[in-house]
Amino acid sequence: MTPSPRARALGALSGLALLAGCASLPSSGPTASEIRRGTQDQNQLGFKIVDIDGPLLQQIVARDAAADAAQPTLSSLARDGRNDVVGPGDLLSIGIYEVGVSLFGSSADSGGVADPSARAETFPEVIVDRDGTITLPYVGRLNVAGHSTTEIEAMIVRGLKGKSQTPQALVSIKQNISSTVYVAGDVHQPGRYNLTLQSERLLDAIALAGGATNSAEDTVVRFNRGSQFLEERLGRIRAGAADDLMLVPGDRVELLKRPRSFISLGATGKVEQTDFETGEVSLAEAVARAGGPTDSVADPSAVFLFRYDPAAPGGTERPIIYRLNMLQPASYFLAQRFAVRDKDVIYIANAAANRPAKMVNIINQLFSPFVAARAVTR
């Protein structure tokens, strides 16, 4: 049956309407030409597109290396300290030994003959006061904060000179409060840990706390020493290196989960936010993790990376778009050395021919029922 003129007219009008709406067909994002046009039309942010090539890559690598070298590290907080001294709150055990006449007990037998044997007086629990002092009979008040047990023994002996015959003292720390560090945050066993004469380091304290609950690359160490604090990724700290600080009393260590990630959008195998999980991620690795360009809809010559580049000192960050043309073999070498940063956005543009193909599919879907019905009625 031949369609009527009215039916043909309605079909033509429908086709024109569909063609007019081609620009509004659903897609996963703009094409490369639309992105380029966006840098010219109403570009209030002032961003621009820069092609990734050899000279640009060298410039970025040198700039990143300089920025990394200028970044303060934990090694800047290093200072000398002693782990063998007492402080406020410590609990001491003190023993005083005498020969002959004793200040702390009778040294004569019933016949009035002096006993030549040594006698001891033990003070099992002596707390160092808030002001760092202790008080002992016949000795008085001693300022012991910041002194070792050997130094305190000498102070007691000097205090007994002239009052006791050949006095000796023995001091030990029964409970250590002041010579401790605090480990908190994302560790298995947070708490306060005593420092010893082994001169523990930062990684030793983290190990005593059971280690980090997350991977080293996803963990940031916030280190407080006095009024200063710095942060550094746990994965960058090497045992025995300058950043593996020698701990001093009062240090506070906090581990925080702070994973780095990038976002993949557009005509990729999957659209998602992906954690680095390793120290560094190259652009080639990031594109591979995103599933790469989808063969049927992607434009491999238009892989874009959106980021805020750091500005010169005193300036503000500037938005920039880096473009990688995966149709050029050299781009694969460049992508291996181009480092992805935290919160970068990778977008693979849609192919320009993708929308007409979608239009054909829509037309086929619209008219195939009528064609099938006509074939049945014949």
C-alpha positions in Angstrom: 0.0 0.0 0.0 1.4 3.4 -1.0 1.5 6.0 1.8 -0.8 9.0 1.4 0.7 12.4 0.8 -0.4 13.4 4.3 1.4 10.4 5.8 4.6 11.2 3.8 4.4 14.8 5.0 4.1 13.8 8.6 7.0 11.3 8.2 9.2 14.1 6.7 8.3 16.5 9.6 9.1 13.8 12.1 12.4 13.1 10.5 13.3 16.9 10.6 12.3 17.1 14.2 14.6 14.1 15.0 17.5 15.6 13.1 17.0 18.9 14.9 17.2 17.1 18.2 20.4 15.2 17.3 22.5 17.6 19.5 20.4 16.7 22.5 20.8 13.0 22.1 22.0 11.3 25.3 25.7 10.9 25.6 28.4 10.5 28.3 29.8 14.0 27.7 31.0 16.5 25.2 33.1 15.9 22.1 36.6 17.2 21.7 35.3 20.1 19.5 32.8 21.1 22.2 35.5 21.1 24.8 37.7 23.3 22.6 34.8 25.6 22.0 34.2 25.8 25.8 37.7 27.4 26.2 36.5 30.3 24.1 32.9 30.7 25.0 32.1 32.1 28.4 35.4 30.8 29.9 35.2 32.6 33.2 37.7 30.3 34.9 40.4 31.1 32.3 41.3 27.5 31.6 43.0 26.4 28.4 43.9 23.2 26.6 47.5 22.1 26.4 48.7 19.1 24.4 51.0 16.7 26.2 54.4 16.6 24.4 58.0 16.0 25.3 59.0 19.6 26.2 55.8 20.0 28.3 56.5 16.8 30.1 60.0 17.8 31.0 58.7 21.1 32.3 56.1 19.4 34.5 58.5 16.8 35.9 61.1 19.5 36.8 58.3 21.7 38.4 57.0 18.8 40.4 60.5 17.8 41.6 61.1 21.4 42.8 57.7 21.6 44.6 58.4 18.2 46.3 61.9 19.3 47.4 60.4 22.6 48.8 57.7 20.7 50.8 58.6 20.6 54.5 59.1 17.0 55.9 59.2 15.5 59.3 62.9 15.8 59.4 62.6 19.5 60.0 61.2 18.7 63.5 64.2 16.7 64.6 65.9 17.7 67.9 67.9 16.1 70.6 66.1 14.8 73.6 66.7 12.4 76.6 64.6 9.3 77.3 66.3 8.5 80.6 65.0 11.4 82.8 62.0 11.6 85.2 59.3 14.1 85.2 56.0 15.1 86.9 53.7 12.1 87.6 56.5 9.5 87.6 56.5 7.0 90.4 59.9 6.3 91.9 61.2 3.5 94.1 64.0 4.8 96.4 66.3 2.8 98.7 68.8 4.4 101.1 71.6 2.3 102.6 73.7 3.2 105.7 76.6 1.7 107.6 77.0 2.3 111.3 74.8 5.0 112.8 71.5 5.0 111.0 69.1 7.9 110.6 66.2 5.6 109.8 66.6 3.0 112.6 68.6 1.8 115.6 72.1 0.5 114.7 73.3 -0.5 118.2 72.7 -3.7 120.0 71.6 -4.0 123.6 75.2 -3.7 124.8 75.6 -0.3 123.1 78.1 -1.6 120.5 77.7 -0.1 117.0 76.5 -2.6 114.4 78.9 -2.4 111.4 76.5 -4.1 109.0 74.6 -2.0 106.4 71.0 -1.1 107.0 68.4 -0.1 104.4 65.3 2.1 104.3 63.1 1.7 101.3 60.5 4.2 99.9 58.6 2.0 97.4 56.3 4.7 96.0 57.6 8.3 95.7 55.6 10.4 93.2 57.2 13.3 91.4 55.0 16.4 92.1 53.6 18.7 89.5 56.5 21.1 90.1 59.0 18.2 89.5 60.1 17.7 93.1 60.1 15.0 95.7 60.5 15.1 99.5 62.6 12.6 101.5 63.2 12.5 105.3 66.5 14.1 106.4 67.1 15.1 102.8 64.3 17.6 102.1 62.9 18.7 98.8 64.7 17.8 95.7 64.1 19.1 92.2 64.4 15.9 90.2 62.5 16.7 86.9 64.8 16.4 83.9 67.3 14.3 85.8 68.2 10.6 85.4 68.0 8.1 88.2 71.8 8.2 88.5 71.7 11.9 89.0 68.9 11.6 91.6 71.0 9.1 93.5 73.9 11.5 93.7 71.5 14.3 94.9 70.2 12.1 97.7 73.7 11.1 98.8 74.7 14.8 98.9 71.7 15.6 101.0 72.6 12.9 103.6 76.3 14.0 103.9 77.1 14.9 107.4 73.9 13.3 108.7 74.6 9.6 107.9 77.7 7.5 107.9 78.6 6.4 104.3 75.1 6.8 102.8 74.2 5.2 99.5 71.1 5.5 97.4 69.4 3.4 94.8 66.6 4.9 92.6 64.5 3.2 89.9 61.5 4.3 87.9 58.5 2.2 89.0 56.0 3.8 86.7 57.0 6.1 83.8 54.5 8.8 82.9 56.6 11.7 81.6 58.9 9.8 79.2 56.1 8.6 77.0 54.7 9.2 73.5 51.1 9.0 72.4 49.9 7.1 69.3 46.3 7.6 68.1 44.1 7.5 65.1 44.0 4.7 62.6 46.2 2.2 64.4 45.2 -1.2 65.9 46.2 -0.4 69.5 46.2 3.4 70.2 47.6 4.5 73.5 50.5 5.8 75.5 53.9 4.1 75.1 57.0 4.3 77.2 60.3 5.4 75.7 63.4 3.4 76.7 67.1 3.7 76.4 66.8 2.1 73.0 65.9 5.5 71.6 62.7 4.5 69.8 61.9 6.1 66.4 58.6 7.1 64.8 58.1 3.8 63.0 58.9 1.9 66.2 56.0 3.6 68.0 53.6 2.8 65.1 54.7 -0.8 65.3 54.2 -0.9 69.1 50.7 0.4 68.4 50.0 -2.6 66.1 50.6 -0.8 62.9 48.3 1.2 60.6 44.8 -0.1 59.9 45.0 1.0 56.3 47.7 0.8 53.6 50.7 3.0 54.1 49.9 4.9 50.8 46.4 5.7 52.1 47.6 6.9 55.5 48.9 10.3 56.6 51.1 10.7 59.7 50.3 13.8 61.7 53.2 14.4 64.0 53.0 16.9 66.9 56.1 18.0 68.8 55.5 20.9 71.2 53.6 23.6 69.4 54.7 22.4 65.9 53.1 19.8 63.7 53.6 18.4 60.2 51.9 15.8 58.1 53.6 13.3 55.8 52.4 10.1 54.0 53.4 7.0 55.9 54.5 5.3 52.6 57.2 8.0 52.2 58.8 7.4 55.6 61.7 4.9 55.5 63.1 3.1 58.5 66.2 4.9 59.9 65.8 7.8 57.5 65.7 11.5 58.6 61.9 11.5 58.5 61.8 8.4 60.9 62.3 10.8 63.8 64.0 9.9 67.1 61.2 10.3 69.6 61.3 12.5 72.7 58.9 12.6 75.6 55.6 14.3 74.9 55.6 13.5 71.1 52.1 12.8 69.7 51.6 10.7 66.6 48.2 10.4 64.8 47.5 8.3 61.8 44.7 9.5 59.4 43.1 7.7 56.5 43.4 10.0 53.6 43.5 8.1 50.3 44.4 9.8 47.0 42.2 9.2 44.1 41.3 10.3 40.5 38.0 10.4 38.7 37.4 8.8 35.3 34.5 10.1 33.1 33.2 10.0 29.6 33.5 7.2 27.1 35.4 4.9 29.3 34.9 1.3 30.3 33.7 2.5 33.7 32.9 5.8 35.3 34.1 5.9 38.9 36.5 7.4 41.5 39.6 5.2 41.8 42.1 5.2 44.7 45.8 5.3 43.9 46.6 2.4 46.2 50.3 2.8 45.2 52.9 5.5 45.6 52.5 7.1 42.1 50.1 6.5 39.3 50.9 7.5 35.7 48.4 8.7 33.1 48.8 5.4 31.2 48.0 3.4 34.4 45.0 5.7 35.2 43.5 5.3 31.7 44.0 1.5 31.9 42.3 1.4 35.4 39.4 3.3 33.9 38.9 0.6 31.3 40.4 2.6 28.4 38.5 4.3 25.6 35.3 2.5 24.6 35.8 1.4 21.0 32.3 2.1 19.8 31.8 5.6 21.2 35.2 7.1 22.3 37.5 9.4 20.5 41.0 8.1 21.4 42.6 11.3 20.1 40.9 13.3 22.8 41.9 12.0 26.3 41.7 15.0 28.6 43.0 15.5 32.1 41.5 18.3 34.2 43.4 19.7 37.1 44.3 22.8 39.2 47.9 23.5 38.7 49.7 25.2 41.6 50.6 28.8 41.0 53.7 30.8 41.8 54.2 31.8 45.5 51.5 34.3 46.5 49.3 33.4 43.5 46.2 31.2 43.1 45.7 27.8 41.5 44.9 27.9 37.8 42.7 25.4 36.0 44.2 23.7 33.0 43.2 20.8 30.7 45.9 18.5 29.4 45.2 16.6 26.2 46.6 13.2 25.1 46.3 11.9 21.6 46.3 8.1 21.9 46.4 7.8 18.1 50.0 8.9 18.2 52.5 6.1 19.3 54.7 8.7 21.1 51.8 9.5 23.4 52.0 6.1 25.1 55.6 6.8 26.2 54.6 10.3 27.4 51.7 8.9 29.3 54.0 6.5 31.3 55.9 9.5 32.7 53.0 11.9 33.2 52.1 11.6 36.9 48.5 11.8 37.9 47.8 13.9 41.0 45.2 13.6 43.8 41.7 14.5 42.6 42.6 14.8 38.9 39.7 14.2 36.5 40.3 12.1 33.4 37.8 12.5 30.6 37.7 10.5 27.4 35.7 12.4 24.8 32.9 11.0 22.7 33.6 10.5 19.0 32.0 13.1 16.8 30.4 10.3 14.6 28.8 8.8 17.7 25.7 11.0 17.7 24.7 10.3 14.0 25.0 6.6 14.8 22.7 7.1 17.7 20.3 8.9 15.4 20.2 6.0 13.0 19.5 3.6 15.8 16.7 5.8 17.1 15.1 6.0 13.6 15.4 2.2 13.2 13.7 1.7 16.6 10.9 4.1 15.6 10.1 2.6 12.2 11.0 -1.1 12.6 7.5 -1.9 14.2 5.7 -0.4 11.2 7.9 -2.3 8.8 7.4 -5.5 10.6 3.6 -4.9 10.7 3.5 -4.2 7.0 5.4 -7.4 6.3 2.9 -9.4 8.3 -0.1 -7.9 6.6 1.2 -8.7 3.1 
